[in-house]
Amino acid sequence: MIHLQKYIKEALQKEFDKNTKDILFDVSLYNTKNNEYLTKEIDVENTYHVEQKKYTPVIIQDIFGEYTPVENSTILQGNITSTLLTATDSSDINDVLIEDGVENVLVALDEIRINNQGKSIPIGNVVYGFGEIDIEYESAATTVLYLKGKMLDDGTIAEFQDIANKTYKLVKDGNTIKLITVDGSVEMVRASVTYSGKEVEILSNVSLNRLNLRVDSETNQSFETLISLNENFYSNEGLKINGSSIKLEELKLFSVDAINIQDVDDIEIPLEEVVANESEMKIIIDNFQTGENVTPSTSEFDYIYTVDEIYSTMGNKGSMQIEFSVANPTTNQFTYANGVNYQEFVLEWGLTYSDNVFNGNDVKYYLDGIRIHPTHRSTGVSNTQNAQQKINDKTSKSANEDNVITKTYTLHYNDDVKIGELAEHIASDELEQNKLWTLKEIYPTFSKEYEVIIIDGGMSPTMNTPLSFSIEVALADDMLN
């Protein structure tokens, strides 16, 4: 349990660090050591200097809950109790202005709440679910592809083609990674490795310069691989990376004019450092979500990069959802050095954590291209059956003649234009019959887009209650054909 609590603490620290009020929060687990000035050394950006900066301590006092009994998964439903200290004075006894006072701290907390409520927070490094990545390129130099992520189901991880139209596939088959060549209708396993333990396995001299693979022995899912392709690997087909078999944490593409790949005995060395230091690796792609190079490149490498929709973002150690509560002051007050008074607040959060199971928050909805946020989401399928019973038979047989898919959503009424259009549609006394809407649903592993019509809807304005309404939609093809 303690490792999970540490993951949660680290994820919370990352979210606290994103505040734009320049409040330095320090999240600790169960206890902390504060100096008398509540200051810590921080690096001054773009210098070798450090400075003393006041921080706001946040102490996680308790993480408790119950595990959901799901096989091969860790799902925790629980609560987090924490306290924080914030200065109530605007200046100290030397008239030095205090910028992390109670008002700025509470505004920063509200910003953190707004940015995270209703969303999944990745635990650990972020891995992305996607459809397919295509990279078309031409290069006379050696190309190096670096992948880091999480392996999912068996299947093709990556596929590439040489100028002779011979296809090479990197395939996961159980705990074995295979390099397969496809020449016409003939498939041949050129090399394979069964992974176990945190060690670097090498496949070489298989028309490829080199293939390195490292797999995490704890999960047999987290992996790093580096594929070095010689100058024969360029064509209009290029590289294809299959999102149904892996999730990606990193993708980098390099161009190397002269390569000298060395053996690596130390498994702690990053795989991209397998390339010798004297070889100049020119980064072509350093941001796989966009295909852009976020650092200046010196290469003349021409490429076309396409990534299908990114379906999900999840941490390599799972994800969590937080339900926020109001920060409540306690009766505890403290005076630190320089005569600064501090007030203690209690923060309580509801917690849902999973290491590999998606949450309802991970499904996104768009209506006519605009994001909507339904609080209740339901999809149903009804069947129209034709039953037949032959004479003297004791039982009848039935077959589905038609399937009708309906979806029901509840939305809060706000000033978004699309929400207003929906509310006006269901409240109108001159209802536009069979009005078409484009509904897009992005699930954690795929996306669907439909033409729908609203077949039912309702609104019940209740005093002192947030106004919401419900709609039921059906696929236009099912209802109009």
N, C-alpha and C positions, 0 to 999 in steps of 0.2 A: 504493500500500500504506500510506503514512504516514497518510492520512486514516482508513483503517480502524483502524489502531493507535490513533489518537486517540479514535475512537468507543469502542473497547474500554476504553481507560483511563478515559474519562468514565463509562461504564456501571459499571465496577468501583468508582469513587469513590462513585457513588450508593449502591451496595450496602454499602460500608464505612460510609457516613454513617448507615445505618439501625441500627447497633449500639446496644444499650441500656445499655452499660457506660460511656457518656460518654467513650469513647476517641476522640480527634480523629486520625483517620488522614489522611495527606496522600499521595495516589497521584500519582506523577510518571512520565514516560515517558523512560527511558534515562539521565537525569541530573537532579540537583536541586541547589539552593543552600541549605544549612542554616546558620542562625546558631549561635553557640556555645552557646546555651541551648536549642536546638530548640523555640522558641516562635514563635507568630504571633499577630497581632491578629485578634480575632473580635468581631463586634457583640454587644452585650448586648441581649437581647430586650426589646422595648417601651421602649427608651431610645435616646438618641443617643450612648451611651458605647461604648467598646471596651475589651477587656481582653486581656492577654497570657495565652495558654494553651499548654501544652506539647502537642506533637503527635508522632505516631509516623510516621516517614517510611517509605513503601512505594515502592520503586523498581522499575519494570518494566525488566528488563535485556534481555529478548529475547522477541519474538513470532515464531515461525517455524512453517512447515507447508506444505501443498500445497493448491492449488485443485482442486476437483472440476470436470471439464470438462462443465458443464451449460449449454446455450445460454440466453442472456439472464438468467443468474443468477450471483451470486458466492457460492460455497460454499467455506469454508476449514476444513480439518481440521488442527489444529496443537497447539502447546503454548506456554505462557507461563512464563517463568522470572523470578522477582522476589526481592528481598531486603527485609527490614524490620529496623529497629533498635528495641530496646525496653530500657528501664532495668531493670537487675538489682538496683539498690539500692532500699530502701523509703523513704529520705529523702536529702536532700543534706547538704552540710557545715553548713548553717544549720538542720538538723533540720526542714526543710520537707517535709511528707509528699508522696511521689510516688504519684499515683493511677494513672498509666498504666504501672505496673510490669509485669514479664513475665507474672505470673499473670493479671492482668486483661486484658492484650492477647491472650493465648492463649485465654482464655474468650470474648472478643469474636470472635476468628477462628472459634472453634467455632460460635458463634451464627450467623455469616455463612454458614458451610458448611451448617448444618442448614436455614437459611431458603432456600438456593438450590440444593442438590443435587437433581438430577432434574427441575429446572424450567428453563423458558426465561426468559432475562433480556433484556428489551427494550433495544435500542440506539436512543438518541434519545428523542423523545417517544413515549409509548405511544399506539397506535391500536388500536381494539377492533373485532373482527368480531362481527356480531350478525345477528339475523333481520330484524325489522321494528320500527320505532318508530311508535306511534300517539299522537297528541295531540288530544284532543277539547276544545274550548274555546268560550267565548262572550265576546266583548269588543267594546265600541263604540269602542275606541281602536285606533290603528295597532299592528300586531304586527310585530316584527322577529325573524327567525330567522337565527341565525349558525351556520354549519357549517364545520368545519375537519377535514381528514382526507386520505384517499388514495383515488383513484378506481381501480376495478377494471375489470370488464367493461362493455361497452356495456349500456345499459338505463336504466330510470327511477331517478333519484337521489331525487327527492322528488315528492310529489303532494299537492295541496291543492284544496279545493272552496269555492266561494262560496255565498252564500245562495240563488242562483238555480240551484244544483245543476250549475253549469258546472265542469268539472274542469280544473285546470292541472297540467301535468307538466313537471318539469325533467329532461331526457333527455340522456345522453351517447351520442354517435354518432361513434366515432372520435375525432378531435381537435376535435370540434364539440360545443358545448353548445346545446341547443335548448329554447325555451320553447314548449310546445304546448298549445293549448286543445282540449278534447274536449266537444262539445255534442251529446249524443245519439250518433249514429253518425258525426258529422262531426269530423274532426281537422284542425287548422290550425296551421301553424308561425307563431307570432306574432313571434318574434325568434330569432336564432341568432348565435353568435359562435364563430369558430375561434381557439383560443388558441395563442399562441406567445410565449415570453419572459415575464419577470417583470413583467407590467404589469396594471393593473386595467382590465378591460373592463366596459362599462356597457350594460345593456339597460333602457330606460325607456319610460314612456308606453304600456304594454301592459296596461292595466287594473291593473297593479301600480305601486306608487309607484316602486320601484327594484329592480334586481337587479345586484349587483356580483360579479365573479368574478376571482380571481387564481390562476394555475396556475404551478407551478415548472417552468421551462424545462428543468432538468437531467433530470427524470424524466417530465415531462408527466403526473404522477400526483398529487403533493401539491397540494392546492388549499385555498382559502378562498372562501367565498361568503356573501353577506349578502342576504337577501330581505326586503323591506319590504312588508307586506300592508296594504291600507287596511281600513277598518271593514267593508267588504262581505265580508271573508274570515272568516266564522265560521259553523260549522254543526256538526251532530253528526258529520259525517265528519272534519272537522278536517284535520290534517296527517298524512301517512304518509311515512316515510323508509325506503328500501329498502336492506337490508344486503347484498344480492347485488351491488350496483353500487359500494358505497363501504365503507370502514372509517372510523370516526370517532375523531378525537382530541379534539374539543370539540363540544358542542352547547349553545347558549344561546338562550333565548327571552326577549324583552323586550316590555314594553308601554310605548308612548310616547303620551302625551296629545296632544302637538303636535309634529309632525315637520317638520324642515327639512333635507332631505338635500342635501349640498353635493358638488360635484365634487372628486375627489381626484387631484392630480397626483403627489404624493410616494408612491411605491409602498411605502415603509417604514411608512406610517401604518397601524395595525391597522384592519381594515375596520369594527369596531364603532365606531370614532371618526369614521366617515363621518357619523353623526348629529351635528347641530350641538350644541355644548356647552350652549346654552341649553335644549335639549330634555331633559327629565328621563327617562332610560331606567330603567325599573323592572325589575330582573331577576326573572323568574318562575321559570325553570329554569336552574340553574347546575351540575347534576350529572347528565349524561345517563344514567348507569348506573342511577340510582334515580328520576330525575325530580324530585329535591328541589332546593330553593333553599338553598344552604349559607350564604347571607348573608340577613339580614332583608330582606323585601320590603315595600314600602309600597303595593303594588297590590291591588286588589280582584279580580284576575284569577282566575276559576274554571276549572279544567282537570282532565282525567283523562289520566294519562300511563301508557302501557304500553310496555315494551320486551321483545321476545322475548329468548330466552336469549343471553347473551354467549358466543360460541363460543371466541374467542381473544383474546389480548393480544400484540401484536407492536410493536416499535418502528418508527417511520417510516424508520429506517435499518437495520432488520433485527432479528435476535435472535441470542443465543448461549447455549450450554450449557457449563457448567464442570464438570470432574471434579477434585475436590480431593485434595490429598495432605497428609501430616503436615508441619507446620512443623519443619524440621531446623536445629539450631544449627550454625554454622560455627566455625572457630577464630579468627575475627576479633572482637576486643573493642576498645571505644573508651572514652575518658574525655572527657566534655565539661565545660563550665564548672560551677562549684559542686561539682566532684568527683564527678559522677554517672557511674557505669559503665554502658555499654551493650553488649548482646550482639546480634550479627547472626544472623538466621534466613533460611533459604532457603525460599521458597514456590514450588511448581510446580503448574501446573494444566493439565489437558487441555482443549482448546478446540474447539468446533464452532460455526461462524458461518455464517449465511445472510442474504442481504438480502431474499429474497422466497419462499424455499422453507420450508415447515413442517417441524418435527422430530417424531419419535415422542413426545417429551415433551409436545407440544401436544394430545394426545388424552387425554381424561379419562374415567374409568369409575366408574359407580355401580351397586351391587348392593342392591336393595331400599331405594334412597334413600341408601345410605351409600357414601362415596367409598372405592374400593379402588385399589391401586397395583400392578398386575401388571407384572413386569419383562419377560416375554415375551408378546407379543400377536400373534395371528395370526387372520385371517379367511379362510375358504375357501368356495367354492361348488362343489358336485358336481351333475351332471346325470344324470337318469334318461332314457335315450334309447330310442325305439322305432324300430328299423330295418326297412325294407321293401325287397324286391328283386323286381321284376316278372319274369315269365318272359321269357327271351331277352335281358334287360338285363345288361350287363357290370358295372354299378355299382349299389349300393344307395343309398337315400335314408333319412336319419334325421331325427327331430324330437324335441326335448326335451319329455318328458311332465311332468317335475317338476324343480324346483330345490331343493336342500337346502343351507342355509347353516349352517356350523359355525364355532365360534370356540374357540380354544385359548389359555389363559392360564396363566402361571406366577406364583405369589404366594409371598412370604415369610411364614412362619408367625409371627404376633405375637399380642398379647393383644387385638386388636380383636375385638369381638363377632362381626361378620359373617365375619371370617376363621376364627374358631373354629367357627362353624356350618358353613362349607364343609369344613373339615378333618374335623369329626365326621361329616359326611354321607358323604364318600368312604371313611372308615375304619370306618363302622358295619357290624356283622354283621347288622343288621336294616334294610337300606336302604329308605328310603321311596321307593316307585316313583313316577315322574312328578311329583315335587315341583316346583312352579312357583316360579321366581325372576324378579324384574323386573330386567332389565339395561338400563342407559342408557349410551350412548356419545356423548360430545360431541366432535365433530371440529372442526377449525379453521373450517369454513364451514357446518356443519349439525350436527344432533343426531338420534339415533335411539333409540327405546325399544322393547324387546322383552319378551315373556314367553318364558322359556327353561327347558329342563330339562337337567340334567347327564347326558350320555350316556357319559362316560368320565372317569376321574380316577386319580391315583396319587401316592404319597408315598414317598420313599426317604431315610429318616433316615441321614445319614452322619456319622461322628465328626468333630469339629473343623470342621464346615462349617455355615453358616447353613441352618436347616431351611426347605425350600420344598416346595410341592406343585403339581401341574398338574391342570387341569380342562379338559374339552372340553364345550361346550354346543351345543345346537341349538335352533332356534326351535320353540316348543311347537306352533305351527300346522302345521309341517312333519311333526312326529313323531307327533302325537296324532290328526290328522284322517285 
